[in-house]
Amino acid sequence: MSTNTSTSSLQQPPSGNQSPGEQRPQPRKRTPQDFDFFETIGEGSYSTVTHAREKSTGKEFAIKILNKKHIIKEKKVKYVNVEKTVLNKIHNHPLIVKLYYTFQDKYSLYFVLDLAEKGDLLGYIHKMGSFDLECTKFYVAEVVSALEYLHKKDIIHRDLKPENILITQNMHIKLTDFGTAKIIENEEDNNRANSFVGTAEYVSPELLNDKATCKSSDFWALGCIIYQLLAGRPPFKASNEYQTFQKILKMEYTLPDEIPEVAKDLIKKLLVEDPNHRIGADTPEGGGYEALKSHPFFEGIVWENIHLQTPPELKPNPAVHFEKKSTSSLNEEPEFLYENNNELYYNQGSADFSKPDPEPESQPVYQENQNVQDEDKLFEQQQRERRRLIEEQRKNLAFADLLSPNEFVVRYSFVNLKQGFFVKKRILVLTDQPCLLIFHESKLEIKGQVAITSESTIKQKDNTHLSIITDGKKSSIEFFEEEATVWNTDLTKYFLS
């Protein structure tokens, strides 16, 4: 008997003592009222993930909330159905996130999933900078174990990246995000899973050349992840997606000295243009999982029950030396920030549309002329100047088109933003409404707002870190430059004064 898992909890298999034709008891349907919802711990293009606790059992979960209207409008129904189908198919593996219940109300769909208390692998890369060889080996081995299970189930992940590798309380992984996964129905599907999906830095050449992916495409992404864990950055990275794709197509990457030789060898065998020749591919050239798991990189790994083993203590790669990234480096900024090739110059993070003065501190957008006695005239001058500046922002800042017509950008910066368990690279934008907006770091897309009111508390840890606490919920902000003081000043001025 089939059950619509969109409206009820997942069914368990029939018990062995159930007689043929006997109706077994239906599990109780869950509703949003069965859970206490806490902080947001993740965001997707059409969903929000929230920390929640089931009232009747006290068990904690991550609940993925999907807006029905947005799903239909953006034609994402297919991806939602794929994710549910895949999760139902693979829900018993210890290194893959488990789906417990699904239900819906008038406005949303709800997926009740494993809670990964420690966030995701990307957050630890941001925190540590890089991993040493021992840590990299262990976490890559867990990813390989999860991938092997997926591939045996004829499932291609297609969006394997550090952000989709969650970390549990006991520091093991949970592979997640199967909305763009592909279930292979036949061999032809394996050779051509048609649709352009994935994340720019991790997509394979065959996807770019033929719009086709296969199981071996996941091995390409695995090679990118190994590189990133050891070097602190992905192998293919440019200022925009197009240039990143060109690097991938030209196989334009270098193996830095800080990557150990045994890891370099594995990376080179994974980042191979022909998917049939990648180590791990189920071909004579690839050798299957036996060849991958027996590579010297994995020496010392006990594959059986790896999820029960004690993970190594996280340590950075001692060979990696980082220079602090500057938000004033135009080459590091996403293309969408600029229109018509007009440059936007930073002035300590403020939105200033002329080349900055040599003074170290930000200059006000406009200053009151103390000698002007006619307040009406002064006000008119200020408003005229304000309108001019807003028009300039509309011409130069692409994301300004997403703001209200009379909304002025006071300041913006690239940041690492932590809300709940997850750390995300974002663009933080302060406007004079006042409003503190969160933009995706590379797409023309508002991801949300930082909750801040006149009752909020702003705490500055040092020149690069501050936190905003509102109604007991904390948003932690790490700036890439020493901008915390000027941000603290502006936030206090616009929200707390």
Secondary structure, DSSP 8 states (H G I E B T S, - for coil): ----TTTSB------TT--TT----------GGGEEEEEEEEE-SSEEEEEEEETTT--EEEEEEEEHHHHHHTT-HHHHHHHHHHHHHSTT-TTB--EEEEEE-SSEEEEEE---TT-BHHHHHHHHSS--HHHHHHHHHHHHHHHHHHHHTTEE-S--SGGGEEE-TTS-EEE---TT-EE--SHHHHH---S--S-GGG--HHHHHHS---HHHHHHHHHHHHHHHHHSS-SS--SSHHHHHHHHHTT-----TTS-HHHHHHHHHHS-SSGGGSTT-SSTTT-HHHHHHTSGGGTT---TTGGGS--------TT-------TT-GGGS-GGGBSTT---EEETTEEE-S---S-SS---SS---TT---HHHHHHHHHHHHHHHHHHHHHHBGGGGGS-TT--EEEEEEEEEEETTEEEEEEEEEETTTEEEEEESSSS-EEEE----TT-EEEE-SSSEEEEEETTEEEEEEESSS-HHHHHHHHIIIII-
